[in-house]
Amino acid sequence: MHYVYLLRLGNGKIYTGSTPDLKRRLSEHQNGKSVSTKDFQPIKLQWYCAFPTRLQARQFEAYLKSGSGQAFRNKHLK
Protein backbone atom coordinates (compact mmCIF):
# COMPACT_ATOMS: atom_id res chain seq x y z
CA MET A 1 0.00 0.00 0.00
CA HIS A 2 1.00 3.62 -0.57
CA TYR A 3 -0.29 6.49 1.52
CA VAL A 4 -1.13 10.14 0.98
CA TYR A 5 -1.14 12.12 4.21
CA LEU A 6 -1.77 15.58 5.61
CA LEU A 7 0.20 16.97 8.52
CA ARG A 8 -0.79 19.95 10.63
CA LEU A 9 2.40 21.93 11.22
CA GLY A 10 3.20 23.99 14.29
CA ASN A 11 2.57 27.20 12.33
CA GLY A 12 -0.97 26.04 11.43
CA LYS A 13 -0.23 25.22 7.80
CA ILE A 14 -0.87 21.87 6.12
CA TYR A 15 1.87 19.68 4.63
CA THR A 16 0.90 17.10 1.99
CA GLY A 17 3.04 14.05 1.28
CA SER A 18 3.04 10.42 0.16
CA THR A 19 4.95 7.34 1.28
CA PRO A 20 4.85 3.54 1.24
CA ASP A 21 5.61 3.45 5.02
CA LEU A 22 3.43 5.91 6.91
CA LYS A 23 4.69 5.08 10.42
CA ARG A 24 8.33 5.55 9.42
CA ARG A 25 7.64 8.77 7.52
CA LEU A 26 5.58 10.27 10.34
CA SER A 27 8.39 9.46 12.77
CA GLU A 28 10.88 11.20 10.47
CA HIS A 29 8.70 14.32 10.39
CA GLN A 30 8.18 14.35 14.16
CA ASN A 31 11.86 13.79 14.93
CA GLY A 32 13.06 16.63 12.67
CA LYS A 33 14.62 14.34 10.05
CA SER A 34 12.60 15.85 7.20
CA VAL A 35 14.10 19.08 5.86
CA SER A 36 10.72 20.41 4.74
CA THR A 37 9.06 20.17 8.17
CA LYS A 38 11.85 20.19 10.78
CA ASP A 39 11.41 23.91 11.56
CA PHE A 40 7.64 23.62 12.08
CA GLN A 41 7.30 21.44 15.17
CA PRO A 42 5.08 20.16 16.65
CA ILE A 43 3.65 18.08 13.81
CA LYS A 44 0.39 16.17 13.97
CA LEU A 45 -1.02 13.66 11.48
CA GLN A 46 -4.35 15.11 10.41
CA TRP A 47 -5.52 12.71 7.68
CA TYR A 48 -4.29 9.83 5.52
CA CYS A 49 -5.59 7.55 2.78
CA ALA A 50 -4.21 4.26 1.40
CA PHE A 51 -3.88 3.50 -2.31
CA PRO A 52 -3.02 0.15 -3.92
CA THR A 53 -0.33 1.61 -6.19
CA ARG A 54 2.38 4.25 -5.94
CA LEU A 55 1.08 5.91 -9.11
CA GLN A 56 -2.40 6.41 -7.66
CA ALA A 57 -0.98 7.84 -4.45
CA ARG A 58 1.34 10.23 -6.29
CA GLN A 59 -1.49 11.39 -8.56
CA PHE A 60 -3.76 12.12 -5.61
CA GLU A 61 -0.91 13.88 -3.79
CA ALA A 62 -0.36 16.08 -6.87
CA TYR A 63 -4.09 16.83 -7.00
CA LEU A 64 -4.16 17.85 -3.32
CA LYS A 65 -1.27 20.25 -3.99
CA SER A 66 -3.14 21.91 -6.88
CA GLY A 67 -5.47 24.87 -6.40
CA SER A 68 -8.66 22.85 -6.76
CA GLY A 69 -7.17 20.07 -4.62
CA GLN A 70 -6.45 22.56 -1.83
CA ALA A 71 -10.05 23.75 -2.00
CA PHE A 72 -11.23 20.12 -1.77
CA ARG A 73 -8.85 19.50 1.15
CA ASN A 74 -10.06 22.57 3.02
CA LYS A 75 -13.70 21.63 2.56
CA HIS A 76 -13.58 17.88 3.15
CA LEU A 77 -10.37 16.80 4.87
CA LYS A 78 -9.65 19.35 7.62
C-alpha positions as CSV (number, residue, x, y, z in Angstrom):
1,M,0.0,0.0,0.0
2,H,1.0,3.6,-0.6
3,Y,-0.3,6.5,1.5
4,V,-1.1,10.1,1.0
5,Y,-1.1,12.1,4.2
6,L,-1.8,15.6,5.6
7,L,0.2,17.0,8.5
8,R,-0.8,20.0,10.6
9,L,2.4,21.9,11.2
10,G,3.2,24.0,14.3
11,N,2.6,27.2,12.3
12,G,-1.0,26.0,11.4
13,K,-0.2,25.2,7.8
14,I,-0.9,21.9,6.1
15,Y,1.9,19.7,4.6
16,T,0.9,17.1,2.0
17,G,3.0,14.1,1.3
18,S,3.0,10.4,0.2
19,T,5.0,7.3,1.3
20,P,4.9,3.5,1.2
21,D,5.6,3.5,5.0
22,L,3.4,5.9,6.9
23,K,4.7,5.1,10.4
24,R,8.3,5.5,9.4
25,R,7.6,8.8,7.5
26,L,5.6,10.3,10.3
27,S,8.4,9.5,12.8
28,E,10.9,11.2,10.5
29,H,8.7,14.3,10.4
30,Q,8.2,14.3,14.2
31,N,11.9,13.8,14.9
32,G,13.1,16.6,12.7
33,K,14.6,14.3,10.1
34,S,12.6,15.8,7.2
35,V,14.1,19.1,5.9
36,S,10.7,20.4,4.7
37,T,9.1,20.2,8.2
38,K,11.8,20.2,10.8
39,D,11.4,23.9,11.6
40,F,7.6,23.6,12.1
41,Q,7.3,21.4,15.2
42,P,5.1,20.2,16.7
43,I,3.7,18.1,13.8
44,K,0.4,16.2,14.0
45,L,-1.0,13.7,11.5
46,Q,-4.3,15.1,10.4
47,W,-5.5,12.7,7.7
48,Y,-4.3,9.8,5.5
49,C,-5.6,7.6,2.8
50,A,-4.2,4.3,1.4
51,F,-3.9,3.5,-2.3
52,P,-3.0,0.2,-3.9
53,T,-0.3,1.6,-6.2
54,R,2.4,4.2,-5.9
55,L,1.1,5.9,-9.1
56,Q,-2.4,6.4,-7.7
57,A,-1.0,7.8,-4.4
58,R,1.3,10.2,-6.3
59,Q,-1.5,11.4,-8.6
60,F,-3.8,12.1,-5.6
61,E,-0.9,13.9,-3.8
62,A,-0.4,16.1,-6.9
63,Y,-4.1,16.8,-7.0
64,L,-4.2,17.9,-3.3
65,K,-1.3,20.2,-4.0
66,S,-3.1,21.9,-6.9
67,G,-5.5,24.9,-6.4
68,S,-8.7,22.8,-6.8
69,G,-7.2,20.1,-4.6
70,Q,-6.4,22.6,-1.8
71,A,-10.0,23.8,-2.0
72,F,-11.2,20.1,-1.8
73,R,-8.9,19.5,1.2
74,N,-10.1,22.6,3.0
75,K,-13.7,21.6,2.6
76,H,-13.6,17.9,3.1
77,L,-10.4,16.8,4.9
78,K,-9.7,19.3,7.6
